[in-house]
Every structure is written in structure tokens, then in C-alpha cells.
Amino acid sequence: MGISENIENGQDGELEDAREALIMSKNSSYEEGSGSQSSSNCTGSAGMVYLSTFVAVAGSFEVGSCSGYSSPTQNAIREDLSLSILEYSLFGSLLTVGAMIGAITSGPIADYIGRKGAMRFSSTFCVAGWLAIYFAEGYWALDIGRLATGYGMGALSFVVPVFIAEIAPKNLRGTLTTVTQLMVATGVSAAFIMGTVLRWRVLALTGLIPCLILHVGLFLIPESPRWLAKKGREKESETTLQKLRGRGADISYEAIEIKDYIQTLENLPKAKLLELFQRRNLRSVVIGVGLMVLQQFGGINAVCFYASSIFEVAGFSPTVGTIIYAILQVVVVFLNTTIIDKVGRKPLLLVSASGLVISCLITGLSFYLKVHELALKSVPMLAVTGILLYIGTFSAGLGPIPWVIMSEIFPLNIKGVAGSVATLVNWFCAWAVSFTFNLLFSWSSYGTFILYAAINAVTIVFVVLLVPETKGRTLEQIQAAIR
């Protein structure tokens, strides 16, 4: 079955509902006018919500573990298994190939077996993948393991935030959903740091820990009440909702909201892929998909997957550089969650893209000096400054914000199809960047970062000319501004 057919068929399942759940999570701050009755439903005990979130974000941590694995292990794996640069580049990039497949199939799977079932199913692929990597004696087992972890990563990156958005009350939904991004960054950072002291096979085994937490924890938490209602299991949905809100909470209004919302979605016409190219939808699609393309082609996966090697080639300690990188990433992502709704999307995107241009030029300059044997003592410090500035400015804006804007920019009737296409494009571009980086770097170390700088400069122009500010606007106001 072709990719477009998979995307379209997913709309008859859960993608429309799931994508809209993400919108609600991102725009919870805009829903203050829903009335005091709605607010009163959020005053019950949140203990089960916090426990459910803690269990679910073990999946987000696993996503980070998968993403961060290849950077600190490149040299050791190549030496132990005698891999060429091309073979290791294939190993690194297969993660995103698996993630593309996971992104396409996760919606229908989550609809068929539930959110909990989908998380358990996805993490099983991660377990199989890590074990294949651990026991690998050649590149075939290594690549199969990487592909399997990629599938689990792609599916978890979709299902986890949807599950959290569907179980959280309105007053906690935005905060709890942003925890997923924080845990992804923490997982990447943990893999970087542990990779400096652990052998690559042992590091693969550490990827099993969040899977174990997720598998065990899923027995302790309830299913999404929204999914249960979608399946017509209204009694179970209300029982689960009561468990999530606390015994003393009045859930009647929220239960009615869920029922009405699902009824509205079921009455909407099912969008087809070709509708994305209709004039009334074209600008929102260009903005959403364009941001995904520019986010990835700016070089983030190259820096994330191969940071350790970049530090080493520049003459800076890969261990020290990787640890600083890991800590900085978590701190910046945490700070970003506190300011995004205060500063706005567009200013953060512009500051972030500008910082990426500067950081790529600094990194490119360091390698230019090294190649031409000029000011060699300054090369390591310039390289580490450029890379750390890169990850800091990316995490502050161009990392999380395209996903926020994607959840806000698409009209309701095409949200599922458009969101699936944007996600698929993002993973494909991530694969292209991760696969080509080592080849480009071998061609010209400084030319590679100058190329990334040029793409990030295009991002600035794109944001200025096309991307609207969505902070403080309702979805209707956003659509009016676009059209």
C-alpha cells in the first residue's frame, strides 16, 4: 500500500481525533472562556493523572534514548564491527526510516487497540531492537535493530502526547504535554552522558529500562476515556474519567463535552490527500510542512547523531563536549516550556533561526581554519562554541515550535491528513540529513556547516514572510489571518 493510501485510510480511524487532541493540549490557555462549570471539573485529585503521565513519558524518554544512541557510539561500533562510513551512516539513518513507518501506522493502531495498547506495542519494538543491537556481530543485525527501535520511536512520539492530552484536565493539559519534549531531551542527554563511560553494547541495554517502566506502569494506569468513548464504551469512559479526576469530582460536564466533541468529529467529512492542495488550505499546508522541512535541513539530526565525532575532529574532548551538550539541551528545553506562551511563536522562531545561522558559521569557520592550518589553537573552542550555540538556539525555538504551530495552523477538517503528511515529511528530511552528513563532512567539513547556515537563513525569510503569530489567538482567528 502506498504512503498516500496509508495516510488517507488513517483518517477513518484515529488520526483526526488524535491530532485534534494535540491541538487542545497546545491551546488550553485559550480555552479560559469555557465557563466556571468546566473549571470546577479540574479541582479533583490529580494523583492518577500525574501517575499516568509519569508512566507515559517513559516512552518519551525512550524516544530520546533512541535518538541519542548513535552519537557517542560511532567510533566504537565502527572499530568493533569494521564498518565503513557509508555503512555507519546507513545505521544512523535507519532510525528515521523506522520512525516514518511508525508515524504512519501509529494512528490506526492506537485506534484499534487503544492508547495503552499502542504504547505497549511500540515499546516492544524498541525492546527487540535494543536486543538485536546488543547481540549484533555484523551490520545486518545492527541495522535491523536500529530499524526496529526507529519504528518504536516514531510510534511513541505520536501516541504518548496524544494519551496525555486525552487524560489531563484543561488546567494541566498544556503543562503535562510539554513534559514529553522535556523527557525526549532528557533521554538524548542521558544517552550522550552514559555513552562516554559505557561500551556501546551496554549502552544499548540501558534503552530497555524505560521500556520496562512503561510496560509495568501500564498495568497501573487507566485507558484514555476519550478513546473508550470513541469506541462506544461510555460506561467505562465515565468510570475512567472519575478515576482520573478523583472520587469527589463532578465529571458530568466533561463527560458531555467528550461525547459532543466525538460526535462533531464523526459528522465532519473525511479529508482526502488532494484536498491539501486546494487554494483555501494551501497556505496553512505550506507553513506547516515548510517549517518541518527547514527544521530538519538546518542540520539538527546531523549535530545530534554525530556531535561526538564533530568534537573529536575539531580537536575538542568528545567526552567533555558531549556532557556539556547534554546538560545545555535539557536546561534550554525546560526554560522554553515556561516562556513560549509569553513571548510568542514567531519571535522565538526568528531568534532561534538567527542563532542557528551564527552557530553554523562559527562551526564552519573553525573547520576552515583547521583545514587551512590557521589559528589552530582557536579551532577546538570555536567548534564547541558553535555546536553548543547551535543546540541551545535550536532547543529554544526551531525545535519545539514547528510542532506547536502544526497543531494550530491546519483547519479542523484536514488536520489529520495534513498533520500526517507534515510528520512524514519531517522524518523523511531527518533521514536525508542523517544519511548524508558523514558524506558531506568528508567532502568539506566547513562547507557542510556553511550549507546549513544558508538553509537556516532561508528559514528567517520564510518565517518573516509566511508564518503568522498564533499566540493568544483562537483557532478561528488563526484561520482568518491565514486566509
Buried (B, 14 or more C-beta within 10 A) or exposed (E): EEBBEBBBBBBEBBBBBBBBBBBBBBBBEBBEEEEEEBBEBBBBBBEBBEBBBBBBBBBBBBBBBBBBBBBBBBBBBBEBBEBEEEBBBBBBBBBBBBBBBBBBBBBBBBBEBBBBBBBBBBBBBBBBBBBBBBEBEEBEBBBBBBBBBBBBBBBBBBBBBBBBBBBBBBBBBBBBBBBBBBBBBBBBBBBBBBBBEBEBBEBBBBBBBBBEBBBEBBEEBBBBBBBBBBBEBBEBBBBBBBBBBBEEBBBEBBBEBBBEBBEEBEEBEBBEBEBBEEEEBEBBBBBBBBBBBBBBBBBBBBBBBBBBBBBBBBBBBBBEBBBBBBEBBBBBBBEBBEEBBEBBBBEBBBBBBBBBBBBBBBBBBBBBBBEEEEEEEBBBEBBBBBBBBBBBBBBBBBBBBBBBBBBBBBBBBBBBBBBBBBBBBBBBBBBBBBBBBBEBBEEBBBBBBBBBBEBBBBBBEBBEEEBBBBBEBBBEEBBEEBE
